[in-house]
Amino acid sequence: MLELISLLLLGIFSGFMAGLLGVGGGLIIVPALLYLLAGDVEQSILMQTVIGTALATIVFTSLSSVWAHHRHGAIYWHYFIKLTPSILLGAFSGAMIAKYLSFGFLQIFFAIFEIIVALIMWFGISASRHADNLSRWTWVATGYVIGLISAIVGIGGGTMTTPFLTYNKVAIKNAIATSAATGLPIAIAGSIGFIVAGWHTNTENSLGFVHIEALLSIVLMSVIFAPFGAKVAHSVDNSQLKKFFAVFLVLLGVAVLSF
């Protein structure tokens, strides 16, 4: 019962933050599930199961978050179209690669990745050109890298797409909304990849590297609270939102390293 309550609370918080920051919830779900599933899942496949489950929850959370941002007219769908094809390929590739990576490597990679992105956001590092002026191949390469790394660490891509767009002079609120949209194809391709990659580990409570009980518990609450997060995002000052995003990433990176 305590584990179920913890999973439901995780769904509430991750859903709200997904709507607020466009991060899909994986950044919160991965560190939390490391602790919550440690007693149910073998250590050798714990990180893969945590990541696969996080990606599966993002499929549902993203749908709720994207609809909320779309109603505010904040999603730049032309950027979504440019990124999505290569994101799908990268996400599936990442899921296949993660199968062969050790727990320690994934743990360190996830934490360092979050801290680096946080520094970029905090210091407001940006490019000299606007996103509208980027070449087609830049979008293709960027999409593949976002999909690849997002699937490996179990996130919806918001932690890469948002900094990428803000770096190229897209307003933070539009970057967050667009990132929420790109998180959906990443989550779909990535979760399918983790189900396929972990098919040999199936139990009565799992589908490949996806933990069914955790998935259903988190999704139940996250889809309800994601729209509230999106509503708050559109009422907060841009600079405050960027600073909060950066601090949030550092805290999560430290939490993963301390596991």
VOVOVEX-441677 format. One line per field, with one value per atom (N, C-alpha, C, CB): residue in one letter; x, y, z. Coordinates in steps of 0.05 Angstrom, whole numbers, plus 5000, padded with zeros to 4 digits. Glycine has a CB too. Example, Ala and Ser with C-alpha at 12.3 -4.5 7.8 and 13.67 -1.06 7.14 Angstrom:
! VOVOVEX-441677
type = (A  A  A  A  S  S  S  S);
xx = (5264  5246  5264  5226  5257  5273  5258  5282);
yy = (4886  4910  4934  4911  4955  4979  5001  4988);
zz = (5156  5156  5156  5181  5142  5143  5157  5114);
This chain:
! VOVOVEX-441677
type = (M  M  M  M  L  L  L  L  E  E  E  E  L  L  L  L  I  I  I  I  S  S  S  S  L  L  L  L  L  L  L  L  L  L  L  L  L  L  L  L  G  G  G  G  I  I  I  I  F  F  F  F  S  S  S  S  G  G  G  G  F  F  F  F  M  M  M  M  A  A  A  A  G  G  G  G  L  L  L  L  L  L  L  L  G  G  G  G  V  V  V  V  G  G  G  G  G  G  G  G  G  G  G  G  L  L  L  L  I  I  I  I  I  I  I  I  V  V  V  V  P  P  P  P  A  A  A  A  L  L  L  L  L  L  L  L  Y  Y  Y  Y  L  L  L  L  L  L  L  L  A  A  A  A  G  G  G  G  D  D  D  D  V  V  V  V  E  E  E  E  Q  Q  Q  Q  S  S  S  S  I  I  I  I  L  L  L  L  M  M  M  M  Q  Q  Q  Q  T  T  T  T  V  V  V  V  I  I  I  I  G  G  G  G  T  T  T  T  A  A  A  A  L  L  L  L  A  A  A  A  T  T  T  T  I  I  I  I  V  V  V  V  F  F  F  F  T  T  T  T  S  S  S  S  L  L  L  L  S  S  S  S  S  S  S  S  V  V  V  V  W  W  W  W  A  A  A  A  H  H  H  H  H  H  H  H  R  R  R  R  H  H  H  H  G  G  G  G  A  A  A  A  I  I  I  I  Y  Y  Y  Y  W  W  W  W  H  H  H  H  Y  Y  Y  Y  F  F  F  F  I  I  I  I  K  K  K  K  L  L  L  L  T  T  T  T  P  P  P  P  S  S  S  S  I  I  I  I  L  L  L  L  L  L  L  L  G  G  G  G  A  A  A  A  F  F  F  F  S  S  S  S  G  G  G  G  A  A  A  A  M  M  M  M  I  I  I  I  A  A  A  A  K  K  K  K  Y  Y  Y  Y  L  L  L  L  S  S  S  S  F  F  F  F  G  G  G  G  F  F  F  F  L  L  L  L  Q  Q  Q  Q  I  I  I  I  F  F  F  F  F  F  F  F  A  A  A  A  I  I  I  I  F  F  F  F  E  E  E  E  I  I  I  I  I  I  I  I  V  V  V  V  A  A  A  A  L  L  L  L  I  I  I  I  M  M  M  M  W  W  W  W  F  F  F  F  G  G  G  G  I  I  I  I  S  S  S  S  A  A  A  A  S  S  S  S  R  R  R  R  H  H  H  H  A  A  A  A  D  D  D  D  N  N  N  N  L  L  L  L  S  S  S  S  R  R  R  R  W  W  W  W  T  T  T  T  W  W  W  W  V  V  V  V  A  A  A  A  T  T  T  T  G  G  G  G  Y  Y  Y  Y  V  V  V  V  I  I  I  I  G  G  G  G  L  L  L  L  I  I  I  I  S  S  S  S  A  A  A  A  I  I  I  I  V  V  V  V  G  G  G  G  I  I  I  I  G  G  G  G  G  G  G  G  G  G  G  G  T  T  T  T  M  M  M  M  T  T  T  T  T  T  T  T  P  P  P  P  F  F  F  F  L  L  L  L  T  T  T  T  Y  Y  Y  Y  N  N  N  N  K  K  K  K  V  V  V  V  A  A  A  A  I  I  I  I  K  K  K  K  N  N  N  N  A  A  A  A  I  I  I  I  A  A  A  A  T  T  T  T  S  S  S  S  A  A  A  A  A  A  A  A  T  T  T  T  G  G  G  G  L  L  L  L  P  P  P  P  I  I  I  I  A  A  A  A  I  I  I  I  A  A  A  A  G  G  G  G  S  S  S  S  I  I  I  I  G  G  G  G  F  F  F  F  I  I  I  I  V  V  V  V  A  A  A  A  G  G  G  G  W  W  W  W  H  H  H  H  T  T  T  T  N  N  N  N  T  T  T  T  E  E  E  E  N  N  N  N  S  S  S  S  L  L  L  L  G  G  G  G  F  F  F  F  V  V  V  V  H  H  H  H  I  I  I  I  E  E  E  E  A  A  A  A  L  L  L  L  L  L  L  L  S  S  S  S  I  I  I  I  V  V  V  V  L  L  L  L  M  M  M  M  S  S  S  S  V  V  V  V  I  I  I  I  F  F  F  F  A  A  A  A  P  P  P  P  F  F  F  F  G  G  G  G  A  A  A  A  K  K  K  K  V  V  V  V  A  A  A  A  H  H  H  H  S  S  S  S  V  V  V  V  D  D  D  D  N  N  N  N  S  S  S  S  Q  Q  Q  Q  L  L  L  L  K  K  K  K  K  K  K  K  F  F  F  F  F  F  F  F  A  A  A  A  V  V  V  V  F  F  F  F  L  L  L  L  V  V  V  V  L  L  L  L  L  L  L  L  G  G  G  G  V  V  V  V  A  A  A  A  V  V  V  V  L  L  L  L  S  S  S  S  F  F  F  F);
xx = (5017  5000  5017  4981  5039  5057  5070  5078  5077  5089  5069  5100  5044  5023  5018  4997  5016  5012  5036  5009  5060  5084  5083  5109  5074  5072  5051  5066  5028  5007  5017  4982  5031  5042  5063  5055  5078  5098  5084  5115  5061  5046  5036  5022  5027  5017  5039  5005  5062  5084  5097  5106  5101  5113  5095  5120  5069  5050  5049  5022  5049  5049  5075  5047  5098  5123  5126  5146  5114  5114  5100  5101  5077  5062  5077  5035  5089  5103  5128  5110  5145  5171  5174  5192  5153  5155  5175  5161  5181  5201  5191  5217  5165  5154  5152  5170  5165  5163  5185  5138  5200  5220  5243  5232  5249  5270  5264  5275  5238  5229  5225  5204  5213  5205  5229  5188  5250  5273  5286  5293  5293  5306  5287  5313  5261  5242  5239  5215  5236  5232  5256  5224  5280  5304  5300  5329  5288  5284  5259  5281  5238  5213  5212  5190  5228  5227  5252  5226  5269  5294  5289  5311  5267  5261  5246  5245  5235  5219  5233  5194  5254  5268  5297  5265  5307  5335  5353  5341  5375  5394  5405  5417  5409  5421  5403  5426  5377  5359  5343  5340  5351  5335  5335  5347  5358  5360  5344  5389  5347  5332  5302  5341  5293  5265  5254  5260  5270  5263  5260  5284  5279  5279  5256  5305  5252  5231  5203  5232  5200  5174  5170  5174  5191  5189  5180  5216  5192  5185  5156  5203  5147  5119  5099  5114  5106  5088  5086  5097  5109  5110  5092  5139  5086  5067  5041  5063  5031  5005  5006  4994  5027  5030  5033  5054  5048  5053  5026  5072  5009  4983  4968  4967  4967  4953  4966  4951  4993  5008  5007  5037  5010  5010  4983  5015  4961  4935  4932  4913  4942  4940  4956  4950  4981  4997  4986  5026  4974  4962  4939  4953  4924  4901  4911  4884  4936  4948  4961  4968  4961  4973  5003  4961  5016  5044  5063  5049  5052  5069  5076  5056  5102  5111  5112  5139  5090  5087  5107  5059  5116  5135  5162  5139  5169  5194  5190  5202  5166  5159  5163  5130  5153  5154  5183  5138  5200  5228  5244  5241  5237  5252  5242  5250  5216  5204  5215  5175  5218  5227  5254  5231  5274  5300  5299  5322  5281  5277  5267  5256  5248  5238  5260  5216  5276  5298  5318  5313  5325  5344  5334  5350  5308  5296  5296  5267  5289  5289  5318  5276  5337  5365  5375  5382  5367  5376  5366  5366  5341  5330  5346  5300  5353  5368  5396  5370  5408  5435  5435  5447  5415  5413  5413  5388  5403  5402  5430  5391  5451  5478  5494  5492  5483  5498  5494  5489  5514  5513  5498  5542  5489  5474  5491  5466  5516  5534  5538  5561  5541  5545  5521  5553  5497  5472  5467  5448  5474  5470  5487  5477  5512  5531  5524  5560  5518  5511  5487  5506  5466  5441  5447  5421  5462  5467  5484  5481  5505  5523  5508  5548  5491  5475  5457  5459  5444  5425  5440  5410  5463  5478  5489  5501  5498  5508  5486  5521  5463  5440  5432  5416  5433  5425  5444  5427  5469  5488  5483  5517  5476  5470  5446  5465  5425  5401  5406  5379  5421  5425  5440  5441  5461  5477  5466  5506  5444  5431  5448  5422  5464  5481  5464  5501  5469  5452  5468  5430  5457  5470  5467  5459  5481  5480  5456  5506  5446  5424  5399  5432  5376  5350  5345  5328  5328  5322  5311  5302  5298  5286  5308  5270  5333  5354  5372  5371  5365  5382  5377  5376  5397  5395  5379  5423  5370  5354  5370  5345  5396  5413  5418  5439  5418  5421  5397  5424  5373  5349  5349  5324  5358  5359  5378  5366  5403  5423  5415  5450  5404  5395  5373  5385  5353  5332  5341  5312  5360  5371  5385  5390  5401  5416  5397  5436  5377  5356  5342  5336  5333  5319  5337  5309  5362  5381  5386  5407  5394  5401  5377  5415  5354  5330  5321  5307  5323  5316  5335  5314  5361  5381  5377  5409  5369  5366  5337  5378  5318  5290  5274  5288  5279  5265  5250  5285  5232  5216  5230  5190  5253  5268  5267  5258  5249  5246  5272  5225  5288  5313  5334  5324  5329  5347  5334  5356  5308  5294  5291  5267  5283  5280  5305  5269  5328  5353  5362  5375  5357  5364  5349  5359  5323  5307  5313  5277  5316  5322  5350  5320  5369  5396  5394  5414  5375  5371  5348  5364  5346  5330  5300  5340  5290  5261  5253  5253  5231  5221  5217  5195  5224  5223  5196  5232  5174  5148  5141  5127  5149  5144  5162  5148  5187  5206  5196  5234  5185  5174  5150  5166  5132  5108  5116  5090  5135  5143  5158  5161  5173  5187  5168  5206  5146  5125  5114  5102  5111  5101  5121  5094  5147  5167  5172  5193  5164  5167  5150  5161  5127  5109  5121  5083  5132  5145  5169  5153  5184  5207  5197  5222  5176  5166  5154  5144  5140  5129  5150  5111  5170  5191  5209  5208  5215  5232  5220  5240  5194  5181  5177  5154  5171  5169  5197  5160  5218  5244  5251  5265  5244  5250  5232  5245  5208  5192  5205  5163  5214  5227  5253  5231  5269  5296  5294  5311  5273  5271  5250  5264  5242  5221  5228  5216  5253  5262  5259  5291  5254  5253  5224  5268  5204  5176  5169  5159  5153  5141  5112  5156  5097  5068  5063  5055  5084  5081  5098  5088  5107  5123  5118  5153  5124  5123  5150  5098  5168  5195  5207  5196  5219  5231  5211  5256  5185  5164  5149  5144  5150  5137  5107  5151  5089  5061  5047  5045  5051  5039  5048  5045  5074  5084  5073  5115  5072  5062  5033  5063  5015  4987  4983  4971  4997  4994  5003  5011  5025  5036  5018  5064  5010  4994  4967  4990  4955  4929  4928  4921  4949  4950  4963  4964  4983  4999  4982  5023  4964  4948  4928  4933  4921  4903  4917  4890  4942  4956  4974  4973  4979  4996  4983  5000  4957  4945  4948  4916  4948  4952  4980  4947  5000  5027  5030  5046  5017  5018  5005  5004  4984  4970  4988  4944  5003  5021  5044  5032  5054  5077  5071  5084  5046  5039  5032  5015  5035  5030  5055  5007  5077  5102  5122  5116  5138  5158  5178  5171  5186  5205  5231  5211  5244  5270  5269  5282  5247  5243  5240  5219  5226  5221  5247  5201  5264  5290  5308  5305  5308  5325  5314  5325  5288  5276  5282  5246  5280  5286  5315  5283  5334  5362  5367  5380  5356  5359  5347  5347  5324  5310  5327  5283  5340  5357  5381  5367  5393  5416  5408  5429  5386  5377  5371  5351  5360  5354  5379  5335  5399  5424  5438  5442  5438  5451  5436  5451  5409  5393  5401  5364  5405  5412  5440  5411  5459  5486  5488  5504  5470  5471  5457  5458  5445  5431  5450  5415);
yy = (4976  5000  5025  5000  5025  5048  5053  5044  5031  5034  5045  5007  5036  5046  5076  5030  5084  5112  5129  5117  5119  5133  5136  5118  5115  5116  5136  5088  5137  5156  5185  5151  5190  5217  5224  5218  5204  5209  5217  5183  5204  5211  5240  5192  5249  5276  5296  5280  5292  5311  5311  5304  5287  5285  5296  5256  5292  5303  5334  5293  5345  5374  5386  5382  5373  5384  5380  5370  5359  5354  5377  5327  5385  5408  5434  5409  5437  5462  5467  5463  5445  5448  5433  5438  5419  5404  5382  5424  5370  5350  5321  5354  5318  5291  5275  5276  5284  5271  5251  5257  5242  5222  5231  5215  5256  5266  5262  5296  5262  5258  5228  5273  5215  5187  5168  5178  5173  5155  5155  5164  5178  5176  5164  5204  5171  5161  5130  5174  5120  5092  5075  5086  5087  5073  5064  5091  5080  5074  5056  5100  5062  5048  5020  5064  5015  4988  4971  4991  4982  4968  4941  4985  4939  4913  4893  4919  4903  4885  4875  4900  4890  4884  4877  4908  4858  4850  4874  4826  4876  4898  4899  4895  4876  4874  4887  4845  4888  4901  4924  4880  4933  4954  4980  4959  4989  5015  5013  5023  4991  4988  4988  4962  4975  4974  5001  4954  5015  5042  5061  5054  5060  5077  5069  5075  5043  5034  5042  5004  5040  5047  5077  5038  5093  5122  5130  5135  5119  5125  5118  5111  5095  5087  5106  5059  5117  5136  5162  5141  5169  5194  5195  5200  5171  5170  5182  5140  5175  5184  5213  5165  5219  5246  5266  5247  5260  5278  5285  5266  5266  5271  5292  5245  5290  5309  5337  5299  5336  5361  5376  5356  5361  5373  5386  5351  5373  5385  5411  5365  5412  5436  5459  5431  5453  5474  5482  5463  5464  5470  5490  5444  5486  5505  5533  5495  5535  5562  5573  5561  5557  5565  5568  5591  5553  5557  5538  5554  5516  5497  5506  5469  5505  5511  5485  5526  5479  5453  5449  5449  5471  5468  5458  5495  5465  5454  5425  5471  5419  5391  5373  5389  5382  5367  5363  5380  5383  5382  5362  5409  5359  5343  5313  5354  5309  5283  5259  5285  5260  5236  5224  5242  5241  5232  5226  5252  5239  5233  5204  5253  5196  5169  5148  5164  5152  5134  5134  5142  5157  5159  5146  5188  5150  5138  5108  5148  5096  5067  5056  5058  5071  5063  5064  5081  5085  5088  5065  5114  5057  5035  5009  5031  5004  4980  4981  4977  5004  5007  5004  5035  5016  5016  4988  5031  4969  4941  4930  4923  4941  4931  4948  4929  4969  4987  4979  5016  4983  4975  4996  4973  4987  5005  5029  4990  5025  5047  5067  5036  5058  5076  5093  5060  5080  5095  5115  5075  5107  5125  5150  5110  5147  5170  5187  5160  5173  5187  5205  5167  5194  5209  5234  5191  5230  5252  5274  5242  5267  5287  5302  5273  5287  5299  5321  5278  5315  5335  5360  5322  5356  5378  5396  5368  5384  5400  5417  5382  5405  5419  5442  5400  5437  5457  5482  5446  5477  5499  5516  5489  5502  5517  5535  5497  5524  5539  5562  5521  5557  5578  5602  5566  5597  5618  5630  5609  5619  5630  5631  5658  5610  5609  5606  5584  5621  5620  5624  5642  5616  5618  5646  5597  5651  5677  5678  5683  5655  5654  5643  5637  5650  5640  5612  5659  5597  5569  5569  5557  5590  5590  5589  5616  5596  5598  5573  5622  5553  5528  5511  5512  5497  5480  5455  5473  5442  5418  5396  5408  5394  5373  5378  5371  5403  5409  5399  5440  5402  5392  5361  5402  5349  5319  5308  5310  5319  5310  5315  5323  5339  5346  5327  5375  5322  5304  5276  5302  5266  5239  5238  5230  5258  5258  5261  5282  5278  5282  5255  5304  5242  5217  5195  5207  5194  5173  5176  5175  5200  5204  5203  5231  5213  5213  5184  5228  5167  5139  5125  5124  5131  5119  5126  5127  5151  5160  5161  5187  5154  5152  5178  5137  5197  5222  5228  5245  5247  5253  5272  5265  5281  5298  5328  5294  5335  5363  5375  5367  5360  5370  5375  5351  5365  5371  5390  5345  5385  5401  5430  5389  5433  5460  5476  5458  5466  5481  5486  5466  5466  5470  5493  5444  5494  5516  5543  5509  5543  5569  5578  5566  5560  5567  5580  5541  5572  5584  5605  5562  5619  5643  5639  5663  5616  5612  5618  5582  5632  5640  5615  5656  5616  5593  5580  5602  5595  5583  5567  5604  5578  5563  5539  5582  5542  5520  5497  5529  5503  5483  5469  5496  5485  5473  5455  5496  5464  5448  5423  5464  5425  5402  5381  5411  5390  5372  5355  5387  5369  5355  5334  5375  5342  5323  5300  5338  5303  5282  5258  5292  5262  5240  5219  5251  5227  5207  5193  5219  5209  5197  5175  5218  5181  5161  5137  5174  5140  5118  5099  5127  5111  5095  5082  5112  5098  5088  5066  5110  5069  5048  5022  5058  5025  5001  4987  5008  5003  4991  4977  5013  4988  4975  4950  4995  4950  4926  4903  4931  4910  4890  4881  4902  4900  4893  4876  4919  4880  4865  4842  4883  4834  4814  4788  4808  4781  4756  4757  4750  4781  4784  4786  4809  4781  4784  4769  4774  4782  4769  4777  4779  4768  4774  4804  4758  4818  4847  4864  4852  4853  4869  4861  4865  4880  4875  4884  4890  4866  4873  4889  4890  4912  4929  4950  4942  4943  4962  4949  4969  4962  4952  4961  4962  4942  4948  4963  4923  4954  4967  4996  4951  5000  5028  5045  5028  5034  5049  5058  5032  5040  5047  5066  5021  5063  5080  5109  5070  5112  5139  5152  5137  5138  5149  5159  5128  5144  5151  5180  5132  5188  5215  5236  5214  5227  5247  5260  5233  5244  5256  5276  5234  5274  5293  5319  5281  5317  5341  5355  5333  5343  5356  5382  5337  5383  5408  5431  5404  5425  5445  5457  5434  5440  5450  5468  5426  5460  5476  5504  5462  5504  5530  5548  5525  5537  5553  5563  5537  5547  5554  5580  5532  5583  5606  5631  5599  5629  5652  5661  5646  5647  5653  5668  5627  5686  5701  5683  5721  5690  5673  5668  5686  5689  5686  5669  5714  5672  5655  5626  5665  5621  5594  5580  5594  5595  5584  5577  5603  5594  5590  5566  5615  5564  5542  5515  5546  5516  5492  5482  5499  5501  5494  5482  5519  5494  5484  5457  5504  5454  5428  5406  5431  5411  5391  5383  5401  5402  5397  5379  5423  5385  5369  5340  5382  5336  5309  5294  5310  5308  5296  5286  5315  5302  5295  5271  5319  5271  5249  5222  5254  5222  5197  5188  5202  5207  5200  5189  5225  5197  5189  5162  5210  5150  5125  5102  5118);
zz = (5000  5000  5000  5024  5016  5017  4989  5038  4976  4949  4929  4939  4931  4913  4918  4918  4943  4949  4938  4979  4942  4932  4901  4940  4888  4858  4849  4847  4864  4857  4861  4874  4883  4889  4868  4917  4859  4838  4812  4834  4807  4783  4784  4780  4807  4811  4805  4839  4819  4816  4788  4837  4777  4751  4729  4744  4732  4713  4713  4718  4737  4740  4728  4770  4735  4725  4694  4739  4684  4655  4641  4648  4652  4640  4644  4652  4667  4673  4657  4702  4654  4642  4615  4660  4607  4581  4581  4559  4605  4606  4606  4631  4603  4600  4625  4581  4647  4672  4677  4674  4656  4660  4678  4634  4679  4696  4726  4691  4732  4760  4764  4766  4745  4748  4751  4725  4735  4735  4763  4714  4775  4802  4822  4810  4821  4841  4839  4838  4814  4810  4818  4782  4816  4825  4854  4823  4870  4898  4902  4915  4888  4892  4881  4879  4860  4848  4855  4818  4871  4878  4891  4897  4906  4920  4902  4944  4879  4862  4837  4854  4829  4804  4809  4784  4794  4796  4790  4778  4805  4801  4772  4820  4760  4733  4712  4726  4717  4697  4709  4685  4733  4747  4731  4774  4722  4708  4682  4703  4667  4642  4647  4628  4668  4675  4683  4697  4699  4707  4683  4727  4665  4641  4623  4627  4618  4600  4611  4597  4638  4650  4649  4679  4653  4651  4623  4658  4603  4575  4569  4556  4580  4575  4588  4586  4612  4625  4609  4654  4597  4582  4558  4573  4547  4524  4532  4515  4556  4565  4576  4587  4591  4603  4580  4621  4560  4537  4524  4517  4520  4507  4522  4504  4548  4565  4565  4594  4567  4567  4541  4575  4519  4492  4486  4470  4494  4489  4504  4497  4529  4545  4532  4574  4524  4511  4484  4507  4469  4443  4446  4429  4467  4472  4478  4495  4488  4492  4467  4515  4445  4420  4422  4411  4440  4445  4430  4474  4419  4405  4377  4404  4370  4343  4328  4343  4314  4301  4278  4291  4266  4244  4254  4229  4279  4291  4298  4316  4307  4314  4289  4325  4266  4241  4232  4219  4237  4229  4246  4230  4271  4290  4291  4317  4288  4294  4279  4289  4252  4238  4249  4209  4253  4262  4292  4256  4307  4335  4339  4348  4322  4323  4319  4303  4300  4294  4317  4268  4327  4349  4375  4355  4381  4405  4404  4409  4382  4380  4382  4353  4369  4370  4399  4353  4413  4441  4459  4452  4455  4471  4465  4464  4441  4434  4447  4403  4446  4458  4488  4450  4501  4531  4542  4540  4526  4535  4543  4513  4530  4534  4554  4508  4565  4582  4611  4577  4627  4656  4672  4667  4696  4714  4721  4740  4728  4736  4714  4744  4689  4667  4662  4641  4662  4657  4680  4655  4704  4727  4724  4753  4718  4716  4691  4714  4669  4644  4648  4621  4661  4667  4683  4681  4705  4724  4711  4749  4697  4684  4663  4672  4648  4626  4638  4612  4660  4672  4681  4695  4694  4705  4682  4722  4661  4638  4626  4616  4622  4611  4629  4606  4655  4675  4673  4703  4669  4667  4642  4666  4620  4595  4599  4572  4613  4617  4637  4628  4658  4679  4668  4703  4653  4642  4616  4637  4607  4583  4558  4589  4555  4531  4506  4533  4486  4462  4437  4463  4414  4388  4377  4369  4355  4342  4323  4328  4314  4295  4307  4271  4295  4304  4293  4296  4306  4297  4269  4316  4260  4233  4212  4229  4219  4199  4199  4204  4214  4215  4190  4241  4182  4158  4163  4147  4142  4145  4159  4117  4152  4164  4194  4149  4202  4230  4246  4234  4234  4247  4248  4232  4226  4225  4246  4197  4246  4265  4294  4259  4299  4326  4335  4327  4318  4325  4332  4302  4316  4322  4349  4299  4355  4380  4404  4381  4401  4422  4427  4414  4406  4409  4421  4382  4412  4421  4451  4406  4460  4488  4505  4491  4496  4512  4518  4497  4498  4503  4522  4476  4519  4537  4566  4528  4571  4599  4608  4603  4590  4598  4602  4623  4584  4586  4560  4592  4561  4537  4518  4546  4525  4507  4513  4479  4532  4539  4549  4559  4563  4574  4553  4595  4529  4507  4486  4493  4480  4461  4470  4454  4496  4507  4506  4535  4516  4514  4485  4528  4467  4439  4427  4423  4432  4421  4434  4424  4460  4473  4465  4504  4461  4452  4424  4450  4408  4382  4382  4362  4405  4407  4404  4387  4414  4415  4444  4406  4448  4474  4491  4472  4517  4535  4536  4563  4536  4538  4513  4543  4490  4465  4462  4441  4473  4473  4490  4483  4513  4531  4519  4558  4507  4494  4471  4484  4454  4431  4440  4413  4462  4473  4483  4496  4495  4504  4481  4518  4458  4434  4423  4412  4422  4412  4431  4407  4456  4476  4470  4503  4456  4450  4431  4438  4407  4390  4403  4364  4419  4433  4452  4449  4467  4486  4473  4504  4451  4436  4425  4413  4411  4399  4420  4380  4441  4462  4478  4480  4486  4502  4486  4512  4461  4444  4443  4415  4440  4440  4465  4435  4488  4514  4519  4537  4508  4510  4493  4500  4469  4452  4464  4423  4473  4483  4509  4490  4524  4549  4549  4571  4525  4522  4537  4493  4537  4550  4581  4542  4592  4621  4631  4630  4613  4620  4646  4598  4663  4687  4687  4714  4707  4709  4713  4731  4722  4728  4709  4757  4687  4669  4640  4675  4622  4594  4583  4580  4579  4572  4595  4546  4589  4610  4620  4600  4620  4629  4653  4607  4676  4700  4700  4726  4697  4692  4715  4686  4740  4763  4766  4789  4763  4765  4742  4764  4718  4695  4700  4670  4707  4711  4734  4716  4756  4779  4773  4803  4759  4753  4732  4742  4711  4690  4700  4668  4718  4729  4739  4752  4753  4765  4746  4791  4731  4716  4694  4703  4681  4659  4670  4644  4695  4708  4714  4733  4724  4734  4713  4757  4691  4670  4660  4647  4655  4646  4666  4640  4692  4713  4711  4741  4706  4703  4679  4700  4657  4632  4637  4609  4652  4658  4674  4673  4693  4710  4692  4733  4674  4657  4641  4638  4633  4617  4634  4599  4660  4677  4693  4697  4687  4702  4684  4711  4696  4682  4668  4701  4643  4628  4642  4602  4653  4665  4691  4672  4706  4730  4722  4746  4701  4692  4683  4668  4670  4661  4685  4643  4705  4729  4744  4747  4747  4761  4747  4764  4721  4704  4710  4674  4711  4715  4743  4711  4763  4791  4794  4811  4782  4782  4771  4767  4748  4736  4753  4709  4766  4783  4806  4793  4819  4842  4834  4853  4810  4801  4794  4778  4783  4776  4801  4761  4822  4848  4860  4867  4858  4869  4856  4866  4830  4816  4824  4786  4826  4834  4862  4832  4880  4908  4913  4925  4892  4895  4902  4870);
